[in-house]
């Protein structure tokens, strides 16, 4: 990957490719696949912030995505709230629910945190399935309205909906780049590398973990709201653990702790599975070994492995160009 691709020019080319995609898609089915992939890319970016950058694996992420979807659906279908007000409320309700759950769960570390959030995800699924008077139970919410027009902009056709989701994805990537490139993002990385060391440096662990958790679930909530508006239906299955595992797979394929990695995984993996549709039920027999091989030979994901290779190459080039550091390093290794 050339250096010019890493800066604003590379992101501009990716944005141009996204804008031009409807012209080469060929049909609405491919456009639907890409729109859905972009929605899950937004949610995966959020999961990557708490998992890849802060080191806390939230297994209830799909549950928070479902909270956003159901908030939009309930407000628009049952209470006739205008779409964009309901959309903002979807993020607010998800964050409000995430605050006490995050405050409680983040007191646990490692596998205990993951197990606790897995239980939270199951509880959220059961609430959505059993609370029929509010969530409509297993029937789900049907007839969710699409996004309301914004001035002359309308979102009725698949192409218009695609561009709306693409705009939210671009905004989500920009915000995530700003967060991860800031002092706050470095604080998250310090916490991931070691709680004790971060605390010794004066970093307030609980406050920063909670901030990462809330931003993460906010991404999930708004992704869920976009999903409900795009599909026009939402059921309890949105909160299923399968969706969390899918987003985890996207992170592993692309690369944990990077912004481009989860984006790459969330878009590439669905297209790979779609390209194997002709194999019908046997496609996962091929996709499974491919994923295992990727995890074995590229344990840091595509982007993470490339970044590690580039860092090693830069270190070797620096050592070779310094005629003094090289012998000194050899003496140190010999000692």
GUKEGU-895359 format. One record per residue (C-alpha): x, y, z; chain. Coordinates in nm, 4 decimals. Example, Ala and Ser with C-alpha at 12.3 -4.5 7.8 and 13.67 -1.06 7.14 Angstrom:
residues 2
east; north; up; ch
1.2300; -0.4500; 0.7800; A
1.3670; -0.1060; 0.7140; A
***
This chain:
residues 335
east; north; up; ch
0.0000; 0.0000; 0.0000; A
0.1725; 0.3222; -0.1120; A
0.2231; 0.6096; 0.1292; A
-0.0001; 0.8463; -0.0633; A
-0.2918; 0.6125; 0.0075; A
-0.2640; 0.6645; 0.3823; A
-0.3496; 1.0351; 0.3918; A
-0.6422; 1.2439; 0.2793; A
-0.5903; 1.1451; -0.0853; A
-0.6463; 0.7779; -0.0060; A
-0.9637; 0.8503; 0.1887; A
-1.0806; 1.0813; -0.0922; A
-1.0359; 0.7983; -0.3426; A
-1.2341; 0.5636; -0.1184; A
-1.5097; 0.8240; -0.0907; A
-1.5120; 0.8661; -0.4690; A
-1.5414; 0.4895; -0.5116; A
-1.8383; 0.4897; -0.2740; A
-2.0058; 0.7732; -0.4636; A
-1.9548; 0.6024; -0.7999; A
-2.0659; 0.2557; -0.6854; A
-2.4371; 0.2938; -0.7852; A
-2.3275; 0.3615; -1.1431; A
-2.1487; 0.0251; -1.1659; A
-2.3718; -0.1803; -0.9330; A
-2.5934; -0.2947; -1.2169; A
-2.9037; -0.3729; -1.0082; A
-3.0815; -0.2862; -0.6838; A
-2.9793; -0.6136; -0.5174; A
-2.6102; -0.5236; -0.5208; A
-2.7005; -0.1765; -0.4007; A
-2.8962; -0.3288; -0.1126; A
-2.6016; -0.5506; -0.0157; A
-2.3651; -0.2531; -0.0132; A
-2.6073; -0.0361; 0.1852; A
-2.6479; -0.3064; 0.4489; A
-2.2696; -0.3521; 0.4608; A
-2.2223; 0.0224; 0.5169; A
-2.4756; 0.0182; 0.8029; A
-2.2924; -0.2660; 0.9756; A
-1.9634; -0.0877; 0.9068; A
-2.0880; 0.2013; 1.1219; A
-2.1732; -0.0364; 1.4060; A
-1.8398; -0.2184; 1.3636; A
-1.6504; 0.1102; 1.3946; A
-1.8178; 0.1557; 1.7318; A
-1.7349; -0.1965; 1.8468; A
-1.3751; -0.1464; 1.7368; A
-1.3425; 0.1617; 1.9599; A
-1.4247; -0.0279; 2.2801; A
-1.2579; -0.3543; 2.1708; A
-0.9701; -0.2674; 1.9396; A
-0.8653; 0.0590; 2.1016; A
-0.9694; 0.0168; 2.4659; A
-0.9351; -0.3601; 2.4995; A
-1.2876; -0.4417; 2.6266; A
-1.4841; -0.6970; 2.4206; A
-1.8506; -0.5932; 2.4398; A
-2.0608; -0.8956; 2.3433; A
-2.3859; -0.6995; 2.3799; A
-2.3082; -0.4677; 2.0893; A
-2.5836; -0.6107; 1.8680; A
-2.8256; -0.5626; 2.1576; A
-2.7497; -0.1895; 2.1628; A
-2.7914; -0.1807; 1.7875; A
-3.1368; -0.3335; 1.8378; A
-3.2201; -0.0712; 2.1023; A
-3.1581; 0.2022; 1.8463; A
-3.3633; 0.0208; 1.5830; A
-3.6558; -0.0406; 1.8184; A
-3.6485; 0.3150; 1.9523; A
-3.6873; 0.4518; 1.6001; A
-3.9557; 0.1949; 1.5141; A
-4.1639; 0.2421; 1.8290; A
-4.1542; 0.6207; 1.8120; A
-4.2414; 0.6433; 1.4427; A
-4.4914; 0.3561; 1.4144; A
-4.6708; 0.3659; 1.7498; A
-4.6389; 0.7339; 1.8391; A
-4.6058; 0.9045; 1.4980; A
-4.2951; 1.0953; 1.6024; A
-4.1221; 1.2679; 1.3056; A
-3.8429; 1.0554; 1.1656; A
-3.5403; 1.2731; 1.2381; A
-3.6533; 1.3460; 1.5939; A
-3.6923; 0.9705; 1.6455; A
-3.3495; 0.9149; 1.4885; A
-3.1823; 1.1510; 1.7348; A
-3.3801; 0.9882; 2.0164; A
-3.2533; 0.6451; 1.9078; A
-2.8966; 0.7513; 1.9780; A
-2.9941; 0.9249; 2.3026; A
-3.1879; 0.6260; 2.4378; A
-2.9046; 0.3877; 2.3469; A
-2.6497; 0.6076; 2.5251; A
-2.8774; 0.6509; 2.8295; A
-2.9189; 0.2743; 2.8549; A
-2.5481; 0.2215; 2.7971; A
-2.4424; 0.4545; 3.0799; A
-2.5590; 0.2426; 3.3781; A
-2.4773; -0.0847; 3.2020; A
-2.1313; 0.0423; 3.1131; A
-2.0718; 0.1831; 3.4617; A
-2.1555; -0.1572; 3.6078; A
-1.9883; -0.3861; 3.3538; A
-1.6643; -0.1899; 3.3158; A
-1.5798; -0.2616; 3.6779; A
-1.5017; -0.6109; 3.5524; A
-1.1936; -0.6945; 3.3469; A
-1.1026; -0.9327; 3.0681; A
-1.3222; -1.2377; 3.0221; A
-1.5460; -1.1357; 3.3123; A
-1.6455; -0.8192; 3.1266; A
-1.7163; -1.0171; 2.8087; A
-1.9255; -1.2771; 2.9938; A
-2.1225; -1.0044; 3.1718; A
-2.1976; -0.8203; 2.8465; A
-2.2949; -1.1488; 2.6815; A
-2.5563; -1.1892; 2.9563; A
-2.6689; -0.8299; 2.8965; A
-2.7118; -0.9100; 2.5279; A
-2.9271; -1.2137; 2.6097; A
-3.1398; -1.0053; 2.8469; A
-3.1905; -0.7369; 2.5824; A
-3.2947; -1.0038; 2.3315; A
-3.5467; -1.1543; 2.5766; A
-3.6905; -0.8131; 2.6646; A
-3.7442; -0.7324; 2.2973; A
-3.9007; -1.0725; 2.2379; A
-4.1259; -1.0926; 2.5451; A
-4.2362; -0.7321; 2.6098; A
-4.5155; -0.7538; 2.3534; A
-4.7065; -0.4444; 2.4673; A
-4.4106; -0.2242; 2.3720; A
-4.1927; -0.4165; 2.1254; A
-4.4709; -0.6221; 1.9551; A
-4.2918; -0.9408; 2.0600; A
-4.1814; -1.1962; 1.8034; A
-4.3932; -1.0276; 1.5340; A
-4.1671; -0.7255; 1.5422; A
-4.2333; -0.3770; 1.4151; A
-4.3555; -0.3485; 1.0574; A
-4.4208; -0.0460; 0.8414; A
-4.1368; 0.1656; 0.9770; A
-4.1268; 0.4835; 0.7656; A
-3.8223; 0.5720; 0.5629; A
-3.6147; 0.8843; 0.6250; A
-3.8091; 1.2070; 0.5837; A
-3.6955; 1.4559; 0.3181; A
-3.4411; 1.7210; 0.4141; A
-3.5301; 2.0225; 0.2023; A
-3.4994; 1.9154; -0.1621; A
-3.3245; 1.5910; -0.0654; A
-3.5492; 1.2855; -0.0701; A
-3.4674; 0.9306; 0.0385; A
-3.7196; 0.7069; -0.1360; A
-3.5273; 0.5023; -0.3924; A
-3.2511; 0.2478; -0.3162; A
-2.9918; 0.4847; -0.4653; A
-3.1058; 0.7740; -0.2456; A
-3.1018; 0.5537; 0.0654; A
-2.7555; 0.4291; -0.0259; A
-2.6177; 0.7817; -0.0463; A
-2.7784; 0.8703; 0.2876; A
-2.6136; 0.5708; 0.4580; A
-2.2845; 0.6476; 0.2815; A
-2.2974; 1.0037; 0.4156; A
-2.3477; 0.8744; 0.7715; A
-2.0633; 0.6266; 0.7239; A
-1.8321; 0.9037; 0.6015; A
-1.9288; 1.1167; 0.9016; A
-1.8730; 0.8213; 1.1357; A
-1.5284; 0.7508; 0.9888; A
-1.4288; 1.1185; 1.0137; A
-1.5376; 1.1411; 1.3779; A
-1.3636; 0.8134; 1.4616; A
-1.0421; 0.9327; 1.2969; A
-1.0588; 1.2509; 1.5044; A
-1.1131; 1.0535; 1.8246; A
-0.8437; 0.7921; 1.7685; A
-0.5899; 1.0507; 1.6549; A
-0.6437; 1.2704; 1.9596; A
-0.5082; 1.2537; 2.3129; A
-0.8293; 1.0741; 2.4101; A
-0.7567; 0.8017; 2.1540; A
-0.4042; 0.7587; 2.2881; A
-0.5538; 0.7311; 2.6344; A
-0.7731; 0.4450; 2.5144; A
-0.4672; 0.2698; 2.3679; A
-0.2792; 0.3137; 2.6960; A
-0.5687; 0.1500; 2.8815; A
-0.5698; -0.1362; 2.6307; A
-0.1972; -0.1924; 2.6766; A
-0.2292; -0.2163; 3.0534; A
-0.4718; -0.0888; 3.3164; A
-0.2102; -0.0722; 3.5905; A
0.0407; 0.1191; 3.3802; A
-0.2271; 0.3615; 3.2577; A
-0.3431; 0.4233; 3.6135; A
0.0176; 0.4790; 3.7240; A
0.0438; 0.7488; 3.4566; A
-0.2527; 0.9276; 3.6130; A
-0.5208; 0.8195; 3.3646; A
-0.8672; 0.7898; 3.5247; A
-0.9595; 0.4404; 3.4075; A
-1.3311; 0.4292; 3.4783; A
-1.4086; 0.7660; 3.3229; A
-1.2199; 0.6954; 3.0004; A
-1.3537; 0.3410; 2.9678; A
-1.7063; 0.4736; 3.0115; A
-1.6520; 0.7418; 2.7463; A
-1.5292; 0.4761; 2.5013; A
-1.8253; 0.2529; 2.5872; A
-2.0812; 0.5315; 2.5377; A
-1.9362; 0.6416; 2.2035; A
-1.9304; 0.2768; 2.0973; A
-2.2959; 0.2118; 2.1787; A
-2.3934; 0.5475; 2.0246; A
-2.2520; 0.4257; 1.6930; A
-2.4456; 0.1002; 1.7392; A
-2.7710; 0.2812; 1.8209; A
-2.7606; 0.5035; 1.5150; A
-2.6564; 0.2127; 1.2943; A
-2.9607; 0.0240; 1.4247; A
-3.1855; 0.3205; 1.3486; A
-3.0517; 0.3363; 0.9922; A
-3.1043; -0.0392; 0.9572; A
-3.4676; -0.0117; 1.0710; A
-3.5314; 0.2785; 0.8328; A
-3.3720; 0.0904; 0.5437; A
-3.5366; -0.2498; 0.5972; A
-3.8684; -0.0963; 0.7220; A
-3.8955; -0.3837; 0.9702; A
-3.7196; -0.4803; 1.2895; A
-3.7450; -0.7972; 1.4997; A
-3.5712; -0.9402; 1.8062; A
-3.3174; -1.1210; 1.5860; A
-3.1345; -0.7903; 1.5384; A
-3.0169; -0.8289; 1.8993; A
-2.8928; -1.1842; 1.8391; A
-2.5361; -1.2745; 1.9240; A
-2.4798; -1.3734; 1.5607; A
-2.4663; -1.0061; 1.4619; A
-2.2070; -0.9344; 1.7321; A
-1.9974; -1.2277; 1.6112; A
-2.0281; -1.1037; 1.2517; A
-1.9004; -0.7600; 1.3523; A
-1.6195; -0.9241; 1.5490; A
-1.5254; -1.1190; 1.2372; A
-1.5182; -0.7950; 1.0370; A
-1.2736; -0.6478; 1.2903; A
-1.0517; -0.9560; 1.2885; A
-1.0390; -0.9709; 0.9098; A
-0.9660; -0.6005; 0.8677; A
-0.7542; -0.5428; 1.1759; A
-0.8307; -0.4516; 1.5363; A
-0.7272; -0.1096; 1.6594; A
-0.7394; 0.0594; 1.3185; A
-1.0087; 0.2699; 1.1545; A
-0.9696; 0.1359; 0.8025; A
-0.9549; -0.2301; 0.9109; A
-1.3129; -0.2717; 1.0406; A
-1.4374; -0.0682; 0.7455; A
-1.2574; -0.3010; 0.5043; A
-1.3812; -0.6138; 0.6830; A
-1.7429; -0.4967; 0.7066; A
-1.7573; -0.4351; 0.3321; A
-1.5338; -0.7157; 0.2009; A
-1.6695; -1.0096; 0.4034; A
-2.0389; -0.9681; 0.3013; A
-1.9339; -0.9430; -0.0631; A
-1.7201; -1.2547; -0.0267; A
-2.0113; -1.4509; 0.1182; A
-2.2409; -1.3166; -0.1544; A
-1.9930; -1.4243; -0.4239; A
-2.0139; -1.7798; -0.2853; A
-2.3936; -1.7889; -0.3072; A
-2.3778; -2.0200; -0.6082; A
-2.2462; -2.2895; -0.3742; A
-2.5623; -2.2576; -0.1646; A
-2.5254; -2.4442; 0.1662; A
-2.1629; -2.5390; 0.0886; A
-2.0343; -2.1828; 0.0701; A
-1.9517; -2.1746; 0.4433; A
-1.7470; -2.4931; 0.4013; A
-1.5163; -2.2813; 0.1851; A
-1.5530; -1.9535; 0.3729; A
-1.4776; -2.1142; 0.7116; A
-1.1296; -2.2478; 0.6188; A
-1.0518; -1.9165; 0.4447; A
-1.1301; -1.7305; 0.7656; A
-0.9242; -1.9733; 0.9757; A
-0.6290; -1.9373; 0.7378; A
-0.6585; -1.5597; 0.7542; A
-0.6544; -1.5614; 1.1347; A
-0.3530; -1.7984; 1.1400; A
-0.1375; -1.6221; 0.8811; A
-0.2625; -1.2651; 0.9378; A
-0.3396; -1.2611; 1.3111; A
-0.3583; -0.8811; 1.3194; A
-0.5923; -0.8605; 1.0217; A
-0.5155; -0.7283; 0.6750; A
-0.4558; -0.3674; 0.7760; A
-0.2920; -0.4497; 1.1102; A
-0.0465; -0.6922; 0.9475; A
0.0448; -0.4383; 0.6807; A
0.1045; -0.1683; 0.9448; A
0.3284; -0.4042; 1.1445; A
0.5253; -0.4955; 0.8303; A
0.5694; -0.1289; 0.7427; A
0.6922; -0.0510; 1.0960; A
0.9500; -0.3332; 1.0796; A
1.0655; -0.2178; 0.7387; A
1.1060; 0.1398; 0.8611; A
1.3049; 0.0179; 1.1633; A
1.5407; -0.1871; 0.9425; A
1.5854; 0.1048; 0.7031; A
1.6651; 0.3366; 0.9937; A
1.9222; 0.0939; 1.1358; A
2.0854; 0.0454; 0.7950; A
2.1107; 0.4187; 0.7306; A
2.2771; 0.4928; 1.0674; A
2.6418; 0.3708; 1.0592; A
2.6828; 0.4306; 1.4357; A
2.3614; 0.2817; 1.5698; A
2.4188; -0.0449; 1.3863; A
2.7441; -0.1500; 1.5630; A
2.6113; -0.0229; 1.8957; A
2.3002; -0.2342; 1.8567; A
2.5186; -0.5339; 1.7736; A
2.7288; -0.4800; 2.0886; A
2.4163; -0.4507; 2.3019; A
2.2766; -0.7739; 2.1590; A
2.6132; -0.9472; 2.2129; A
2.6245; -0.8345; 2.5763; A
***
